[in-house]
Amino acid sequence: MPRDLPDNIHEEGGSADGNRQDSGQVSLIRQEFAGPLPHPSVLAGYDDVVPGSAERILRMAEKQLEHRIGTESLLARE
């Protein structure tokens, strides 16, 4: 089993003296986030991979919101 697990994945096991034993068990933590934008940690991850991409994603969401508001205003006038 790989020892370099992501921060949110932890191996279980060990003995009373603190020595780790390979039990073959892995704990997973599931997180859900809903909204028009990615979770802030995911957004930061995008920015780590492509600098400036978090700002681009925010601008994209703002433009989409402005477009939706404009379209709904036009439809409300009809």
N, C-alpha and C positions, 0 to 999 in steps of 0.2 A: 504494500500500500504506500503511495507517495507521502512523503513527509512535508512537502511544501503545499499545504492546503490554504485556500483563500481564508481571509479573516473570519468569514461567517460560517466556516465548516470546521468542526472540531472532532478530533478522534476521542473516543472514550476508552478507558482502560487504565491500568496502573495498579500498583500494590500499596500497602500501608507505608512502606518505606520510601515511597515516592518514585520508585523505578517503574518506568512505563513498560507495559506488556502489550504486544500486538494482539488485540482481541478481534480485529477485523470489523469492528463496529465504527460507524461514522454517524455523527449527529448533523442534521441539516436544519437550518432555520429558514423558514419561508416568510418573506415579507411581501405585502401587496401595497401598491400605491396607485391611486386613480386620480386622473386629472389631465388637463390639456398638455402638461409638460412632464418630462421625466422626473423621477425623484431627484432631489438635489445631489445626492451622491452619484447617481448615474450621469447627471448633467456634468458634474465635475470630471467624471471619467471620460466623457466625450472631449472635454477641454484638454485633458491630459494627452489624449491621443492626437487630436488636431487642435492646436492652440487657436483660440478665438471661436471655436465651434459652439460653445455654450451661448455666447452673445448672438451668434447667427440663429440658433434655435429659438432664443427669446424673441428676436426680431421677427422670425417667421410666425411665431404664435401671435405676436401683436398685430402683424399684417392680416392674418387670418381672422382675428377678432374684429378688426376694423372693417374688413370686407363683409363679414357676417352681419355686423350692425348696419352697414350701408344697405345691404340687400334686404334685410328685414324692414328697414325704414321705407324703402321703395315699395315693398309689398304692402305695408300698412297704409300707404297713401292711396292705393288702388281701391 
